[in-house]
Amino acid sequence: MKVLHISTTIEWRGGDKQLLTTYEVLKNFKDIQHVVLCPKHSVLSEKCKSIGIEYFTASRKSKFSLSFLKEIIKITRQEEIDVIHVHDSIALSLSSLAIKFLPDVSLIYSRKRNNRIKNNYFKRVKYNNSRISNILCVSQAVKDVLVLRFLMILKKQKSFMMELM
């Protein structure tokens, strides 16, 4: 299995730390390969380089960067990725669009924040994407926010899982 971890932050944030922690925990499993996609000149790209993690960078000039979206699709195909694991909300937005062009790829989202999710059309589409196979929540409080907003739709997805990390 090959996993593409995606972070869209340039500075060092919790999702980046979690990404590297996930890599460290799983790196000794020989049947799991990891690749990282992050913005050019990001702190994460420098850490991947110094640790020796295989990584790619993409330009991200705006929140919804078309060039970053294209790189997700290109790298997923080129590297024969099985699972995209997103580590921040913008990465989820971009990956939710990319996954439409990647029929055999699963999507996992790690959520760390327990802030309220707005109830607008785009948020409903983003968080209720049937291609998200798992949402990993860092705490019960984070899980409660998601369940409160999306419980009815999540119940319809038979293969969906929401777990605490």
C-alpha positions as semicolon CSV with decimal commas, in nm:
position;residue;x (nm);y (nm);z (nm)
1;M;0,000;0,000;0,000
2;K;0,125;0,346;-0,087
3;V;0,006;0,651;0,108
4;L;0,029;1,013;-0,005
5;H;0,029;1,244;0,298
6;I;-0,079;1,598;0,212
7;S;-0,025;1,917;0,408
8;T;-0,090;2,261;0,264
9;T;0,062;2,475;0,540
10;I;0,384;2,667;0,487
11;E;0,461;2,727;0,855
12;W;0,496;2,447;1,114
13;R;0,155;2,342;1,250
14;G;-0,007;2,053;1,433
15;G;-0,102;1,869;1,114
16;D;0,260;1,865;1,003
17;K;0,374;1,729;1,337
18;Q;0,103;1,464;1,321
19;L;0,207;1,375;0,965
20;L;0,566;1,312;1,075
21;T;0,449;1,121;1,383
22;T;0,232;0,899;1,163
23;Y;0,528;0,840;0,935
24;E;0,755;0,749;1,230
25;V;0,500;0,505;1,372
26;L;0,438;0,331;1,039
27;K;0,777;0,349;0,865
28;N;0,884;0,001;0,979
29;F;0,584;-0,167;0,818
30;K;0,739;-0,291;0,495
31;D;0,403;-0,317;0,316
32;I;0,331;0,056;0,364
33;Q;0,518;0,320;0,165
34;H;0,484;0,691;0,239
35;V;0,514;0,994;0,016
36;V;0,454;1,354;0,127
37;L;0,317;1,646;-0,074
38;C;0,361;1,992;0,078
39;P;0,406;2,351;-0,039
40;K;0,735;2,471;-0,183
41;H;0,958;2,635;0,078
42;S;0,748;2,503;0,367
43;V;0,890;2,399;0,703
44;L;0,761;2,046;0,637
45;S;0,957;2,021;0,309
46;E;1,277;2,108;0,496
47;K;1,203;1,851;0,767
48;C;1,127;1,580;0,507
49;K;1,455;1,660;0,333
50;S;1,657;1,641;0,656
51;I;1,490;1,318;0,773
52;G;1,508;1,153;0,431
53;I;1,135;1,113;0,366
54;E;1,032;1,092;0,001
55;Y;0,846;1,415;-0,072
56;F;0,718;1,639;-0,346
57;T;0,646;2,010;-0,335
58;A;0,392;2,221;-0,519
59;S;0,324;2,589;-0,550
60;R;0,035;2,711;-0,339
61;K;-0,028;3,075;-0,410
62;S;-0,384;3,079;-0,278
63;K;-0,614;2,876;-0,059
64;F;-0,754;2,684;-0,356
65;S;-0,447;2,662;-0,576
66;L;-0,506;2,498;-0,912
67;S;-0,136;2,409;-0,940
68;F;-0,146;2,226;-0,603
69;L;-0,462;2,042;-0,712
70;K;-0,295;1,933;-1,037
71;E;0,008;1,806;-0,842
72;I;-0,216;1,592;-0,620
73;I;-0,361;1,424;-0,927
74;K;-0,025;1,392;-1,106
75;I;0,164;1,249;-0,806
76;T;-0,119;1,011;-0,717
77;R;-0,113;0,865;-1,067
78;Q;0,267;0,875;-1,110
79;E;0,338;0,711;-0,774
80;E;0,043;0,469;-0,793
81;I;-0,100;0,593;-0,464
82;D;-0,365;0,379;-0,289
83;V;-0,459;0,617;-0,006
84;I;-0,451;0,994;0,027
85;H;-0,418;1,099;0,392
86;V;-0,490;1,469;0,437
87;H;-0,370;1,655;0,742
88;D;-0,548;1,991;0,720
89;S;-0,876;2,139;0,601
90;I;-0,741;2,300;0,284
91;A;-0,578;1,970;0,189
92;L;-0,919;1,807;0,235
93;S;-1,083;2,063;0,005
94;L;-0,823;2,014;-0,269
95;S;-0,818;1,635;-0,231
96;S;-1,198;1,619;-0,243
97;L;-1,177;1,776;-0,587
98;A;-0,878;1,566;-0,698
99;I;-1,037;1,237;-0,591
100;K;-1,304;1,283;-0,860
101;F;-1,029;1,204;-1,114
102;L;-0,882;0,915;-0,910
103;P;-1,144;0,639;-0,896
104;D;-0,937;0,375;-0,712
105;V;-0,795;0,594;-0,436
106;S;-0,925;0,612;-0,077
107;L;-0,929;0,933;0,125
108;I;-0,852;0,967;0,498
109;Y;-0,880;1,294;0,690
110;S;-0,713;1,368;1,023
111;R;-0,891;1,641;1,214
112;K;-0,736;1,819;1,510
113;R;-0,959;2,120;1,569
114;N;-1,289;2,124;1,751
115;N;-1,408;2,454;1,608
116;R;-1,764;2,465;1,479
117;I;-1,804;2,376;1,111
118;K;-2,019;2,622;0,920
119;N;-2,334;2,487;0,762
120;N;-2,292;2,600;0,404
121;Y;-2,311;2,408;0,079
122;F;-1,936;2,368;0,028
123;K;-1,876;2,243;0,385
124;R;-2,155;1,986;0,349
125;V;-2,008;1,862;0,022
126;K;-1,655;1,861;0,163
127;Y;-1,721;1,676;0,488
128;N;-1,987;1,443;0,349
129;N;-1,781;1,323;0,056
130;S;-1,861;0,955;0,012
131;R;-1,497;0,894;-0,086
132;I;-1,374;0,976;0,266
133;S;-1,328;0,630;0,413
134;N;-1,212;0,744;0,755
135;I;-1,186;1,056;0,967
136;L;-0,930;1,033;1,246
137;C;-1,015;1,267;1,534
138;V;-0,749;1,375;1,780
139;S;-1,001;1,393;2,068
140;Q;-1,357;1,319;2,165
141;A;-1,433;1,694;2,148
142;V;-1,328;1,700;1,781
143;K;-1,538;1,392;1,708
144;D;-1,839;1,548;1,882
145;V;-1,824;1,855;1,655
146;L;-1,826;1,637;1,342
147;V;-2,098;1,406;1,468
148;L;-2,318;1,698;1,572
149;R;-2,299;1,856;1,227
150;F;-2,303;1,548;1,005
151;L;-2,459;1,258;1,196
152;M;-2,750;1,199;0,960
153;I;-2,538;1,189;0,647
154;L;-2,260;0,982;0,808
155;K;-2,513;0,713;0,903
156;K;-2,592;0,666;0,532
157;Q;-2,232;0,579;0,450
158;K;-2,201;0,211;0,537
159;S;-1,821;0,185;0,510
160;F;-1,742;0,511;0,684
161;M;-1,547;0,515;1,012
162;M;-1,474;0,795;1,256
163;E;-1,209;0,707;1,510
164;L;-1,017;0,867;1,789
165;M;-0,643;0,862;1,737
